[in-house]
Amino acid sequence: MFFEKMGIYYDEVIAGKLVEAEWHRWPEPEQNAVVLFFNAWWQWGRWEDTRQVETCLSTLACAGWDVSRQLSAWWNDDSPASRQCIIAFLASQVNVLTQGESPSAFWGKDGTQVLKTWLDDVVQLPALLSLALEHPIDTEVHDLYTIASLCLGSSAADTWFEEYYARHLTVH
């Protein structure tokens, strides 16, 4: 109640309350309403900034969702806008990519593992770096460079960064 009055709340906490209420055992129409809401929210959230994407995904994970389906569908959407959002999101996840850390405390062990598996098995860092060359992002290139250096090694990362810089960061 205190947080509500201040206008502060966490979507993940609310999703956790759904789990505590065992929403998977509710009557089918009510379960369907929850599923429709979360699906619609993800469809909207995946086009927003990287913080909103992370919030949507962590909330789904807190609600007991296997987010691998959402992640795979997102990866298979090859529109330029989708690619830019994915690249920006992944660039913000350097610690998950490189050290297997959880993006936030809300992800939990299972959610973090699903995200890490998706990053390792589906996205694959060389493919991400190739995509980044084709689709510039409005975020710090430093994170992409960090990923490139860890994935490719320093000299190859330097070459990759030079190409990225030439394509997207110089004034033509």
Contacts in CASP RR format, 6 or more apart in sequence:
PFRMAT RR
TARGET T0000
AUTHOR 0000-0000-0000
METHOD contacts of the structure
MODEL  1
MFFEKMGIYYDEVIAGKLVEAEWHRWPEPEQNAVVLFFNAWWQWGRWEDT
RQVETCLSTLACAGWDVSRQLSAWWNDDSPASRQCIIAFLASQVNVLTQG
ESPSAFWGKDGTQVLKTWLDDVVQLPALLSLALEHPIDTEVHDLYTIASL
CLGSSAADTWFEEYYARHLTVH
3 9 0 8 1.000
10 106 0 8 1.000
11 55 0 8 1.000
11 56 0 8 1.000
11 59 0 8 1.000
12 55 0 8 1.000
12 58 0 8 1.000
12 59 0 8 1.000
12 62 0 8 1.000
12 104 0 8 1.000
12 106 0 8 1.000
13 62 0 8 1.000
14 59 0 8 1.000
15 59 0 8 1.000
15 60 0 8 1.000
15 62 0 8 1.000
15 63 0 8 1.000
15 64 0 8 1.000
16 62 0 8 1.000
16 63 0 8 1.000
18 34 0 8 1.000
18 63 0 8 1.000
19 62 0 8 1.000
19 63 0 8 1.000
19 64 0 8 1.000
23 30 0 8 1.000
23 31 0 8 1.000
23 34 0 8 1.000
23 63 0 8 1.000
24 31 0 8 1.000
26 34 0 8 1.000
34 63 0 8 1.000
38 59 0 8 1.000
38 60 0 8 1.000
38 63 0 8 1.000
38 65 0 8 1.000
41 56 0 8 1.000
41 59 0 8 1.000
42 56 0 8 1.000
42 57 0 8 1.000
42 60 0 8 1.000
42 70 0 8 1.000
45 52 0 8 1.000
45 53 0 8 1.000
45 56 0 8 1.000
46 53 0 8 1.000
46 56 0 8 1.000
46 70 0 8 1.000
46 74 0 8 1.000
46 82 0 8 1.000
46 85 0 8 1.000
47 81 0 8 1.000
47 82 0 8 1.000
47 85 0 8 1.000
48 85 0 8 1.000
49 88 0 8 1.000
50 85 0 8 1.000
50 88 0 8 1.000
50 89 0 8 1.000
50 91 0 8 1.000
50 92 0 8 1.000
50 139 0 8 1.000
51 92 0 8 1.000
53 85 0 8 1.000
53 89 0 8 1.000
54 89 0 8 1.000
54 92 0 8 1.000
54 93 0 8 1.000
54 103 0 8 1.000
54 104 0 8 1.000
57 67 0 8 1.000
57 70 0 8 1.000
57 71 0 8 1.000
57 115 0 8 1.000
58 103 0 8 1.000
58 104 0 8 1.000
58 106 0 8 1.000
58 107 0 8 1.000
59 106 0 8 1.000
60 67 0 8 1.000
60 70 0 8 1.000
61 67 0 8 1.000
61 106 0 8 1.000
61 107 0 8 1.000
61 108 0 8 1.000
61 110 0 8 1.000
61 111 0 8 1.000
61 114 0 8 1.000
62 106 0 8 1.000
66 114 0 8 1.000
67 111 0 8 1.000
67 114 0 8 1.000
67 115 0 8 1.000
68 114 0 8 1.000
68 117 0 8 1.000
68 118 0 8 1.000
71 114 0 8 1.000
71 115 0 8 1.000
71 118 0 8 1.000
71 122 0 8 1.000
72 118 0 8 1.000
72 122 0 8 1.000
74 82 0 8 1.000
74 86 0 8 1.000
75 86 0 8 1.000
75 118 0 8 1.000
75 122 0 8 1.000
75 123 0 8 1.000
80 135 0 8 1.000
83 131 0 8 1.000
83 134 0 8 1.000
83 135 0 8 1.000
84 135 0 8 1.000
84 136 0 8 1.000
84 137 0 8 1.000
84 138 0 8 1.000
86 123 0 8 1.000
86 131 0 8 1.000
87 128 0 8 1.000
87 131 0 8 1.000
87 132 0 8 1.000
87 135 0 8 1.000
87 137 0 8 1.000
87 144 0 8 1.000
88 137 0 8 1.000
88 138 0 8 1.000
88 139 0 8 1.000
90 97 0 8 1.000
90 119 0 8 1.000
90 123 0 8 1.000
90 128 0 8 1.000
90 147 0 8 1.000
91 132 0 8 1.000
91 137 0 8 1.000
91 139 0 8 1.000
91 140 0 8 1.000
91 143 0 8 1.000
91 144 0 8 1.000
91 147 0 8 1.000
92 139 0 8 1.000
92 143 0 8 1.000
93 103 0 8 1.000
93 115 0 8 1.000
93 119 0 8 1.000
94 143 0 8 1.000
94 146 0 8 1.000
94 147 0 8 1.000
95 101 0 8 1.000
95 103 0 8 1.000
96 102 0 8 1.000
96 103 0 8 1.000
96 112 0 8 1.000
96 115 0 8 1.000
96 116 0 8 1.000
96 119 0 8 1.000
97 119 0 8 1.000
97 125 0 8 1.000
97 147 0 8 1.000
97 150 0 8 1.000
98 146 0 8 1.000
98 147 0 8 1.000
98 150 0 8 1.000
100 112 0 8 1.000
100 116 0 8 1.000
101 112 0 8 1.000
102 108 0 8 1.000
102 109 0 8 1.000
102 111 0 8 1.000
102 112 0 8 1.000
103 112 0 8 1.000
103 115 0 8 1.000
107 115 0 8 1.000
119 125 0 8 1.000
125 147 0 8 1.000
125 151 0 8 1.000
126 151 0 8 1.000
126 152 0 8 1.000
128 147 0 8 1.000
129 144 0 8 1.000
129 147 0 8 1.000
129 148 0 8 1.000
129 151 0 8 1.000
129 152 0 8 1.000
129 160 0 8 1.000
132 144 0 8 1.000
132 164 0 8 1.000
133 160 0 8 1.000
133 163 0 8 1.000
133 164 0 8 1.000
133 167 0 8 1.000
136 164 0 8 1.000
136 167 0 8 1.000
136 168 0 8 1.000
136 169 0 8 1.000
137 144 0 8 1.000
141 161 0 8 1.000
141 164 0 8 1.000
141 165 0 8 1.000
141 169 0 8 1.000
144 164 0 8 1.000
145 157 0 8 1.000
145 160 0 8 1.000
145 161 0 8 1.000
148 156 0 8 1.000
148 157 0 8 1.000
148 160 0 8 1.000
148 161 0 8 1.000
149 157 0 8 1.000
151 157 0 8 1.000
152 160 0 8 1.000
END
